[in-house]
Amino acid sequence: MAHIDENPLGPHLPLDPLPGHSSLGRLERVLRRGEFAVTTELNPPDSANPEDVYERAAIFDGWVDGINAVDASGANCHMSSVGICALLTRMGYAPIMQIACRDKNRIAIQGDVLGAAAMGVCNIMCLTGDGVQAGDQPGAKPVFDLDCMSLLETVRVMRDNSKFLSGRKLTTPPKVFLGAAINPFAPPYDFRPYRLAKKIEAGAQFVQSQYCFDVPMFREYMKKVRDLGLHEKCYILVGVGPMASAKTAKWIRSNVPGIHIPDSVIKRLEGAEDQKKEGKQLCIDIINEVKEIEGVSGIHVMAYRQEEYVAEMVHDSGVLKGRKPWKREPNPVDQLVAERIEMARDGHEQDQQKLAGQAAQQPH
C-alpha cells in the first residue's frame, strides 16, 4: 500500500497526529512503518536568495524522506539552518534542522526550537558543533553553553514535559522527532556503542552516522549495538557519499577529523580510469552492503557538490524497493513568486545605485 503522507489541504500543512508518534512529520512515519529511509543534506548557500535553496532542494524531489539543513558546519558561515527550514517548510519539504551548540546559548536555542516547530519543522538534529578554529572566522567567540547530550535533554523536556529548562511552562510544546550524530569510526571504538546508548537515554530517536567507507568496521559496531539492544530503541541511518577522486580522499583523510577512509578505498579510486564515476559506484556498493546489516534503518547521503548524483545512487542501489518518497508538485504560483522576488531585488539594487550616485555628487 502506498502512503502519500501529505495533508490534502496543502503540503505545507501538518499531518494528523498518530498514536506513539512524537512529531507530525513524514520521516518518523516512514521509519516507524519499517520502511528503509533516505535522508540527505542541502548545501547551504552564501546568499539571501530563496531560489538558491529551492533549486538545491528540487534535486532531491521524489528520492529522499528528509533534508538536513546544516548549521554552519565546519564553523563556516552560510545561510542559517532555521532560515533554510523556514523556506523548505513553506514548500512542503521535510527538513531536519541541525542545531550546533557552538554559536548560541540555551536561551536562543530554546527559542529557535519553538520557532522552528511553529513553522512546521518536525525533525531536529542535536550537535555539539565544530570548534571555531576549524572555520573561516577563527576569531569568533564560541559559546558551547550546551553540548549534544544536554541539548537532546533540553528539547526532550520541552516536548515531553512542556517546560523550558528554567521550569517555566510552555502553552504548546514542540512536536519534534529528535536526532543525533554518531561516529563508529573514531577511537575509542569500543566506547562508541555506549556513547550511542547515552544519546538514546538523553532523547535521541534516530541517528545519522559519519561517512562509512569501512563496512567491516561498521559491521563490528552494529554487532555491539545489537548486543546492547540499541537498534530496537533508535533508528540508525548510515552516512554514505561519493568520493570525487583518490586525491580528494587522501586530503579528507589527512585534514578532516573523524573521517576514516581505508587504504583499499584509495587504491580502488587510483586504479579507476574515471575516478569520479568509480567514487559514485563505490557509494552504491557501500549502500548495498550496509542495507543488509541488521539494525540499519536507512542511509544518510552526503554528496557535497555532487548533489546531482543522489537520485542516481538511490535508484541504482534499489534501497527504496519501489517506494516513492514525497515529491513536490509544480505550482503555477511558484513562477509568479520567483518573478516578484527578482523584481524586488532588481529594484533594491537600482535604489542602491541611485543613492550611491547622489552621494557622489554631494560636495565634500
C-alpha positions in Angstrom: 0.0 0.0 0.0 1.4 3.4 -1.0 1.5 6.1 1.7 1.1 9.6 0.5 1.9 11.3 3.8 0.6 14.7 2.7 -2.1 16.9 4.2 -4.9 17.1 1.5 -5.3 20.8 2.3 -1.7 21.6 1.3 1.8 20.0 1.5 3.0 22.8 3.8 0.4 21.9 6.4 1.0 19.4 9.3 -0.2 15.8 9.1 -2.7 14.4 11.5 -1.2 13.0 14.7 -0.6 9.3 15.1 -0.5 7.3 18.3 3.0 6.8 19.6 4.5 9.4 17.3 6.2 12.4 18.8 6.1 14.5 15.6 3.7 15.2 12.7 6.4 14.6 10.1 6.9 12.2 7.3 10.4 10.9 8.3 9.1 9.5 11.6 6.2 7.8 9.8 8.5 6.2 7.2 10.8 4.8 9.9 8.0 3.6 12.2 6.4 1.7 9.3 9.7 -0.2 8.9 10.5 1.3 5.5 14.1 2.0 4.6 14.6 5.8 4.9 16.8 8.0 2.8 17.9 11.4 4.1 20.4 13.9 2.6 22.0 17.3 3.2 21.3 20.6 1.5 24.5 22.6 0.7 23.5 26.0 2.3 24.1 29.0 0.0 26.2 32.0 0.7 23.2 34.1 -0.4 20.0 35.7 0.7 18.2 34.5 -2.4 15.5 31.9 -1.5 15.6 30.5 -5.1 19.2 29.2 -4.3 17.6 27.0 -1.6 14.7 25.8 -3.7 16.9 24.9 -6.7 19.1 22.8 -4.4 16.2 21.1 -2.7 14.5 20.3 -6.0 17.3 17.9 -7.0 16.2 15.6 -4.2 12.5 15.6 -5.2 11.0 12.1 -5.0 14.2 10.4 -3.7 14.6 11.4 0.0 12.5 11.4 3.1 14.2 14.3 4.8 16.7 17.1 4.1 19.3 18.2 6.6 19.6 22.0 6.9 23.1 22.2 8.2 24.0 24.7 10.9 27.3 26.3 9.9 29.1 23.0 9.6 32.9 23.2 9.9 32.3 26.5 11.7 31.9 28.2 8.3 29.1 30.8 7.9 26.3 30.2 5.4 22.5 30.8 5.3 21.2 29.7 8.7 19.7 26.4 9.4 16.5 27.9 10.8 16.3 30.2 7.7 16.6 27.2 5.3 13.9 25.3 7.3 11.6 28.3 7.0 11.9 28.2 3.2 11.6 24.4 3.0 8.6 24.0 5.2 6.8 26.7 3.2 7.0 24.5 0.2 6.2 21.2 1.9 9.7 19.7 2.2 10.6 17.7 5.4 13.7 19.4 6.8 15.9 18.1 9.6 17.0 21.2 11.4 20.5 20.9 12.7 21.4 22.8 15.9 25.0 23.3 16.8 25.8 24.4 20.4 28.8 26.3 19.3 27.1 29.6 18.4 24.1 30.0 20.7 23.3 29.8 24.4 20.4 27.8 25.9 18.0 30.8 25.7 18.5 31.3 22.0 18.4 27.6 21.3 15.1 27.0 23.1 13.6 30.0 21.2 14.8 28.5 17.9 13.2 25.2 18.8 9.8 26.8 19.4 10.1 29.0 16.3 11.1 26.0 14.1 8.3 23.8 15.4 5.8 26.7 14.8 7.0 26.8 11.1 6.4 23.1 10.7 9.8 21.7 11.4 9.3 18.1 12.7 12.9 16.9 12.9 15.8 18.3 15.0 19.4 17.1 14.9 21.3 17.9 18.1 25.0 18.5 17.6 27.8 19.9 19.8 29.4 21.5 16.7 32.9 22.0 15.4 35.2 24.5 17.2 35.6 27.9 15.7 39.3 27.3 14.9 38.1 24.9 12.2 36.3 27.6 10.3 36.9 30.7 8.2 36.4 33.1 11.1 38.6 31.6 13.9 38.3 34.9 15.9 34.6 34.3 16.6 33.7 33.6 20.2 32.5 30.1 20.8 29.5 29.5 23.2 29.1 25.8 24.0 26.6 26.6 26.7 25.2 23.1 26.0 26.6 20.0 24.3 24.8 17.4 22.2 23.7 15.4 25.3 22.3 18.4 27.2 20.7 19.7 24.0 18.9 16.4 23.5 17.7 16.5 27.1 16.6 20.1 26.7 14.4 19.6 23.7 13.0 16.3 25.1 11.9 18.1 28.3 10.4 20.9 26.2 8.5 18.3 24.1 7.5 15.8 26.8 7.2 17.9 29.9 6.1 21.2 28.3 8.7 23.1 30.2 11.7 25.3 29.5 14.9 24.5 31.3 14.0 27.2 33.8 10.9 25.1 34.7 8.5 27.7 33.2 5.6 26.1 31.5 5.0 26.0 27.7 1.5 26.5 26.5 2.1 24.4 23.4 5.2 22.0 23.3 7.2 21.4 20.1 6.2 18.2 18.4 9.6 17.1 17.1 11.5 13.9 16.2 14.9 14.0 17.9 18.1 13.0 16.2 21.8 13.0 16.9 25.1 12.1 15.1 27.3 9.1 15.7 30.8 8.2 14.6 31.6 4.4 14.8 34.9 5.0 13.0 36.6 7.2 15.6 38.6 5.9 18.6 38.0 4.7 21.2 36.0 2.2 19.1 34.7 0.0 22.0 33.2 3.1 23.6 31.1 4.1 20.6 28.1 1.8 21.2 27.9 3.1 24.8 28.1 6.6 23.5 25.0 5.9 21.4 23.3 4.4 24.4 23.9 7.7 26.3 22.4 9.7 23.4 19.3 7.5 23.3 18.9 7.9 27.1 19.2 11.7 26.6 16.4 11.6 24.0 17.7 10.6 20.5 15.1 8.7 18.5 17.2 8.5 15.3 20.9 8.9 14.5 22.9 9.6 11.3 26.4 8.4 11.2 29.7 9.9 9.9 30.7 8.7 6.4 31.0 4.9 6.2 33.9 3.8 4.0 34.8 0.8 6.1 31.9 -1.6 6.1 33.7 -4.4 8.1 34.3 -1.9 10.9 30.7 -0.8 10.8 29.5 -4.4 11.0 31.5 -4.8 14.2 30.0 -1.7 15.6 26.5 -2.8 14.7 27.1 -6.2 16.4 27.8 -4.5 19.7 24.8 -2.2 19.1 22.5 -5.2 18.7 24.1 -6.9 21.7 23.0 -3.9 23.8 19.6 -3.9 22.2 20.0 -0.3 21.0 18.8 -1.0 17.4 15.3 -1.5 19.0 15.4 1.8 20.7 16.7 4.1 18.0 16.6 4.3 14.2 20.2 4.1 12.7 20.9 5.8 9.4 24.3 5.1 7.9 26.2 8.0 6.4 27.4 7.4 2.8 28.6 9.6 -0.1 30.5 9.6 -3.3 34.2 10.4 -3.4 35.3 12.6 -6.3 38.9 11.2 -6.6 41.7 9.5 -4.8 43.4 12.9 -4.3 40.2 14.2 -2.6 40.0 11.1 -0.4 43.6 11.5 0.7 43.1 15.1 1.5 40.0 14.4 3.6 41.6 11.6 5.4 44.5 13.8 6.4 42.7 17.1 7.1 39.1 16.3 8.3 39.0 14.8 11.8 36.7 11.9 12.3 36.5 10.6 8.7 38.1 7.2 8.3 39.0 6.1 4.8 40.8 2.8 4.4 43.8 2.3 2.0 41.6 -0.1 0.0 39.3 2.7 -0.9 42.2 4.9 -2.0 43.6 2.1 -4.2 40.3 1.4 -5.8 39.9 5.0 -6.8 43.5 5.3 -8.0 43.1 2.2 -10.2 40.0 3.6 -11.9 40.0 5.2 -15.4 37.2 7.5 -14.3 37.7 8.2 -10.6 34.6 10.3 -10.2 32.4 7.5 -11.7 34.2 4.9 -9.6 33.6 7.0 -6.5 29.9 7.1 -7.3 29.9 3.3 -7.8 31.8 2.8 -4.5 29.0 4.7 -2.7 26.3 2.5 -4.4 28.3 -0.7 -3.4 28.5 0.5 0.2 24.8 1.3 0.3 24.1 -2.3 -1.0 26.2 -3.7 1.8 25.0 -1.7 4.8 21.3 -2.0 3.9 21.6 -5.7 4.6 23.0 -5.2 8.1 20.5 -6.0 10.8 19.5 -2.9 12.7 20.2 -0.4 9.9 17.0 1.6 9.2 18.2 3.9 6.4 21.0 5.9 4.8 22.1 9.5 5.1 23.6 10.6 1.7 26.2 13.3 2.0 27.1 14.4 -1.6 28.8 17.7 -1.1 29.0 19.4 -4.5 27.8 16.2 -6.1 24.1 16.5 -5.1 23.0 15.8 -8.7 24.1 12.1 -8.2 21.9 11.5 -5.2 18.9 10.4 -7.2 21.0 8.1 -9.4 22.7 6.4 -6.5 19.5 5.9 -4.6 17.9 4.5 -7.7 20.8 2.2 -8.7 21.1 0.8 -5.1 17.4 -0.2 -5.0 17.1 0.8 -1.4 13.6 2.2 -1.9 12.3 -1.1 -3.3 9.8 0.7 -5.5 8.7 3.1 -2.8 8.3 6.8 -3.9 9.2 9.4 -1.3 7.2 12.6 -1.3 7.8 14.8 -4.3 6.8 18.4 -4.6 4.4 19.0 -7.5 4.9 22.2 -9.5 2.7 25.1 -8.5 1.8 27.8 -11.0 2.2 30.4 -8.2 5.9 29.5 -7.9 7.0 31.3 -11.0 5.0 34.4 -10.1 6.6 34.5 -6.6 10.1 34.0 -8.1 9.5 36.8 -10.6 8.3 39.1 -7.8 11.3 38.3 -5.7 13.6 39.1 -8.7 11.8 42.3 -9.4 12.1 43.4 -5.7 15.8 42.5 -5.8 16.4 44.4 -9.0 14.6 47.4 -7.6 16.6 47.4 -4.5 19.9 47.2 -6.4 18.7 50.2 -8.6 17.9 52.2 -5.5 21.3 51.5 -4.1 23.0 52.6 -7.3 20.9 55.7 -7.4 21.7 56.6 -3.7 25.4 56.0 -4.4 25.3 58.3 -7.4 23.6 61.0 -5.4 26.2 60.7 -2.6 29.0 61.0 -5.2 27.5 64.3 -6.4 27.4 65.9 -2.9 30.0 68.4 -2.1 32.7 67.2 0.4 
